[in-house]
């Protein structure tokens, strides 16, 4: 089964997001998500990031949240939880 170009691009962006989350989430969790992402499970990874961000709370940028919403929406998944993630700018996250 071939992944679409859109899935591949989403996977790359999710991988970059996981890199930024390395210091904000447990390392074993991030490693598991990377493995799932390598297996082509973009939607599952997006859902896991959303749940972690809401439960943490783990603040994300508008761009990160938009990526999660787009990934979920493109698969026909509910985006309600992704829309309640704490939103932060990069400047605030560095403080």
Secondary structure, DSSP 4 states (H G I P E B T S, - for coil): -PPPHHHHHHHHHHHHHHHHHTTTS-HHHHHHHHHHHHTT-HHHHHHHHHHHHHHHT--B-HHHHHHHHHHHHHTT---TGGGGSPB--HHHHH-
